[in-house]
Amino acid sequence: MNNLGETLKEQRMALHLSQKSTCENICSQPMLSSIEKGKYIPNSQILILLCKRLKIDMELLSLNDNYQISSINSFNKKVDDLCNNHKYTELKKFLLADETVAKINTDQQTQAYYYYLSISYLQADKNLDSFESNLKLAISVHPHPIVLTTLDRLIRISMAVLYAKRKNNTKYLEYLTKSFEKFQVANFEANQIVIFYLAAYSNILLEKNIDALNWINQGIDFATKNNSHYMLANLYYLLAKIMTKENKSDLALDSINRSKIFTDLFNEKVFKLN
């Protein structure tokens, strides 16, 4: 996903909407133009209204780079297409097909397979039990890694989301900690930004908005430090939702106001990864 302005513009163009019709009763056309050009980041109310008008759901994720479930490119491309278009019912059907299972050869492909299957059960059926069982199968393929891959971390942070949904703080914290183990020495991959997003999302589920804001702040800083626009739109959208809950929708979501969120509003210091 591109930066916030590009994301909004691409979706507007895909829907064949003019700037004038898109911003009607939301903001001025010059403001929307500035947002699309990356010159201005809107306040939370404007961002959420624009996303609703443009039919953007920033809580549905697409990995920057998908993982291979097979040595056959057509199978991997199928997973890419279904994931990127959020067609999770079709994804589950494809993954459960005997023909697909027969093409899985390596441990890495097996781990990726169970990861995608877990996500398909969660998104298509809201089935937390199947979500959990397939994540555990994914972990069992690479149970005690000396070096965590990004996929290992994504699986573990997904477990943290699961236990946040179940309001199990102990298990949530256990898997959150595991997902960031030795994170500082890991080589950068854009998919790592998803881990920060899901850490923030988990805290929103647990109604820990201050902790969620901390993870959002770290995710934005991590992305920008590594010159990546990936997931920034999603992170800003989560930030907007929290600001709306806290009745602070008038704040623009730029770096200066992010700082004010912690200092002026919540009197909180940003915690950093150890």
N, C-alpha and C positions, 0 to 999 in steps of 0.2 A: 504494500500500500504506500502511496506517496504521502507528502506532507498534507497538512489539513486543507489548505487552500486548493491544492491540486486534486485532492480526493473529492471535494465538493464540486469543483468545476467539471471533472470527468463524469461524475454522475449526472450533473445538470445537462451536459451535452448528450449523454446517453439517453436521457429522457426527452431530448429535443425541447428543452425549456429555455426561454430567454432569461437574462439576468432580471429584467423587469418583473416577469411573472413569478420568478423564484423568490424574490425578496419582498413581494407585496404583503403588506401588513406585518412584516418582520423587521426589516431594516431598510435603509436607503440603498439605491442602486450603486452609488459611489462606494458605500461601505462594503457591499458584496464584492465589488470589483477589487477593492483593497484586500479583502479576505482571500479571494482566489489567487491574487498575485503574491500572497505571503507577506504583505505589508502590515496586516492587522489581524490579530487573533480576537475573535468576538467574545462577548461575555457568555456565560453559560446558557442563559435563556435563549439568546439568538442562535447559538450553536445547536441546541437541541431542537429548536423549531425548524431550522434549515435542514437538519438531518431527517426530521419527520416528513417535511415536504418533499425531500429528494429520495425518500424511502431507503435511507441508509440506516442499517443496524450495526453500530460500532461494537456491539458485544459478540457478533459473529466473527470469528477469526479465520484468517488464511495464513498459513506459514509462508515465510519468504521463500524458503526452499523446502519442497516436500521430500520425504524419504522414500527410498525404493523398497518395494515389497517383492520385486521379482527382477530377474535378469532380462526380462522381455520388456522393451521400452513401451510397447502399447499398453501393457498393464499399468505401468507407472504413470503414463500419461492419463489414463482413465481415472486413476486416483487423484491426480492433479486437477483435472477438470471438475470432478465431482466435489472435491474439497473447496476449490476456489469459488465454485458457484453455490456452495452450501446445500448441495443436494444429498442430504445425509440418508434419507430413506433408500435412494438409489445406491449410495455408497455401501450401506450395510448389505443390501441384496448382492451387489457385486463381490464384496469381500467374502460372503458366505457361500458363494458358488463353488462347486467342486473344481471347476476349471481354474479358478483363481488360486485356491489352496494348493493345487497340484504344481503350480509354478513357483512356489516359495522354496528356496534352496538353502539359504544361509541363516545363521543366527541373527544377523543384523536385519535381514529381511523379515524374519519371524517377529522380531521385536517391533519393527515398524508396523507390521500387519496387525498385531494385537493393539497397538496404540491407536491406529486408525479405526479399528473395530470398536474400541471403547468409546471413541468420540462419536461414532455413528449411533451407538446405542443411546448415548446421552442426548444427542441433538434430535434424533428421529423419534425416540420413544420416551425420553425423560426417565430412562430406566437406570437408576443408580446402582442396583445390584449387578447388572450386566456391565455397566461402566466400571465398577470396582473389580469384578472378576477378570475382566480382560486387561485392566491395568496391572493387576497382580501377575497375570501370565506374561505380560511384557517385561515386568521386573524380573521374573524368574528366568528369563532367557539370559540376563546379564545381572545376576543378583548382587554380587559384591565387587563392583568395578574399582580397580585401583585409581583409574582416571575416569571421571564421569564424562560421557559424551553429552552433547546438547540434547539428544533424544532422551538419554537417561534422565536429564534434569527436567525435561518437559513431562515425562511420565510421572515423576515424583511431585512436581508442582500440580499436576492434574489430580493426583491423590490428595493433595492439600485442599484443592477445590472441593473434591468429594466430601471430605470430612468437615469442611466449612459449611457445606450444604446441610450436613447432618448435625451441625452445631457441636461437633466433637473437637473442642479446643486443643486437647492434648495431642491427638493424632494429627490435627491440622498443623500444629507447630512442629511436630516431628518431621513431617514430610516437607514442610517449608524449609526447615533447616537443612535437610538432606539435599534439596534441590539447589541450594547455594553453596554447598560444601566445596571448598577450594576454588571458588568462583574467580577469585582475583588472578589466578595463574592460568585460567582457560583462555585459549585463543578466541578472539572475537568471531562470532557468527551472528547474523542478523536475527535468527530465530531465538537467540538468548533474550531479546527484548520482550518476547512473549512471556517469559518467566516473571519479569517484573509486573507485567500487566495482570497475570493470573494471581500473583501475590496480592496486588491491590484489590482485584475482584473478590478474592477470598475474604479479605477484611471487610469489604462492603457487605458480603453475605453475613458476616459475623457482627455487623453494625459497629465496626471499629473504624469510624471515618477518619480519625486522625492518623491511625496506622496506614490506612489506605492511601491517604494523601502523601505520606512519607514514601511509600512504594512507587506511587505515580511520579513523584519528584525525582526519585532515583532513576526510574525508567527513562524519563525524558532526558535527564543529564547523561545517562549511559548511552542513549541513542545519539545525542548530539555530539558527545565526546568522540564517538566512533564514526562521525560524519554519515549517519544513517537517518533517513526519514521514515523508515519502516516502523509502523505501530504508533507513530506520534499522534496521528489523528485519533486512534483508539484511546490512547492515554489521555489526550485532552478531553475526549468525550466522557470518560470516567470522571475526570476532574470536574467537568461541567455538571454531571449528575450529582456529585457530592455537594457542590456549591449550591445547587438548587435545593437539596435537602436541608442545607444549613442556612437557607434564605439569604444567600450571598450572590445571587445570580447577576448582580450588577457589576461584579468584578470581571475585568478582561482576563483572559487566561494566559497572559504572557509571563516571562520569567520574573519581572519585577513584582507583579501581583501574586505569583506563586509564592514568592518570598514573604509577602504580606500575609498570605493565608496562614503561614506557620507562626509568624512573629506577632502580628497585630491581632488576628482573630483568635488563634488557639493558644498563643503563648507557648508554642512547642518548638523545640529544636529538632532539626532533621537528623534522624539516626542514619548511620552509614553501615555498610556491611563490614564485618570484622575481617 
